[in-house]
């Protein structure tokens, strides 16, 4: 054990030691990879109960990984994993029992993912002593979560108003919401899907601005400061 370092890889001041900081990078990289996989499944899977069941189970796994990346105590990881497994099981049963395509269950699990990932990343990085590659992975993961969050908001708006969200499609699928969200977030603007409602246009404007500002401020700042020491947090 190195001088000044306590058990579990933590320094005596309670901050994670170098070994634990290095271990966070592959965990956050895995979170990014799982988020990419979730997005790909949302876009590629057909509208069916089997596909929704697969997506729900996969999102549950991503939630467990996000909690693990947060370095919470093992007993809480086990408890949260049990809760996620229970929710995922109930959601899958509901998908087959309800006889629909299971979109509501998938959206519920996705909402949990959108909330859990940023919380896990903040928890994993809050005590890091230097800005490292793990911070880059964390910033990328949050960017991906922002796209999912806007896709959820679009779907919610369409469900509440019962109006067609897109001018080109009457009954849009989850795949189309996710695809449109990331096209808007990245300011690509292909034009194959356009919002048909005032709220939809407002969400598009907000997402475009948020995506642009995030890339040129938060992400670029993290990348430019890799290797620099963070200022210690004031005690008390």
Secondary structure, DSSP 8 states (H G I E B T S, - for coil): --TTB-GGGBBTTSSB-HHHHHHHHHHHHHHHHHHHHHHHHHHHS-SSHHHHHHHHHHHHHHHHHHHHHTT--HHHHHHHHHHHHHHHHHHHHHHHHHTS--HHHHHHHHHHHHHHHHHHHHHHHTT-SB--HHHHHHHHHHHHHHHHHHHHHHHHHHHHH-S-SBSS-SS--HHHHHHHHHHHHTT---SSS-B-SHHHHHHHHHHHHHHHHIIIIIIHHHHHTTT-B-------
